[in-house]
Amino acid sequence: MADSTMYSEDMFVLLVPGSDEVFLEPHELLAKLKSMLEQYPGTLPRDLQKIDLIDQQAKHLRDTACEFEVTPGVSWQWYAVRLEK
């Protein structure tokens, strides 16, 4: 189960192999995850198959996971971060 503090974070860092780390607001991370899911080449994991809407699938990923294998051997990772002001 995801830690409830994830839901209160203002920023996430997204790590994609071969790219620099990217800091994103929650809605920006959702957009990236949605785009990734739209292009996903295989069969989605069972927990995502149970969710009909791609927006809800992306939200489920953001809120309950921190890694997703987009192609065999290539995974995206995202973590909630707190930036000091």
N, C-alpha and C positions, 0 to 999 in steps of 0.2 A: 504494500500500500504506500502511496506517495505521501511524503511529509507535507502537512498542511501549510508549512511556511512557503512552499513553492508557489502557492496561489497568490501570495502577497508581494512577490518580487516584481520589481520594475523593469528588470532587464534579464536577458538570457545571453549566453555566449553559445554560438553554433560552430561546431568543428566539423569541417568537411575535408576528407583527405585530398591533398593537393591544393588546398586553398588556405588563405589566412583565416584566422579566427575572426568571427563577425559578432558584434554586439547588436542585439535586436530587442525591441520592445515586444511584449507578449503578442500583440496583434501581428507584428512583422514575422515573428517566428511561426505563428499559425499560417500565414500566407506561404512561407517557405515550405512548411510541412505539407500543406494542401497541394502545392505545386509538385512536390516530390511524389505524393500519393497518386496524383493524376497521371504521372509518368511511370509509375511502378510497373515493372515488366512481368512480375510473377503473381502468384496467388497470395493474397494478404493473409497475415496470421489470423487465427480463429477469432481472437478478441475484436479485431477490426472488421472481420466479415459480418459480425453480429450488428454492426452499426451501419445504417443505410446511407446517411448523408456524409459526403466527404469532409464537409466542415466539421462535423461531429467526430469523425475519425481523427482529424488533425488535432482537435481539442483533446481527445482522449490520449493521443500520443504525448502531447505537450504536458498533460497533467498527471500521467501515470508512468511514463518511461523517460529515459534519458539517452536512449540509443536505438537506432533502427538500421537494419542491414538493407541498403537500397539495391545492391547487386551482390552476388556472392563475393565475400571477402572485403566489401566496401561498406562501412557503416558511418552514418551521421551520428554525432553526439551533441547534446545540448544540456546546458546546466544553468540553473537560476544563479544569478550573481547580484551582489549588492555593490553598487559603485559608491565610493566615498565622495561626499560633496564638499 
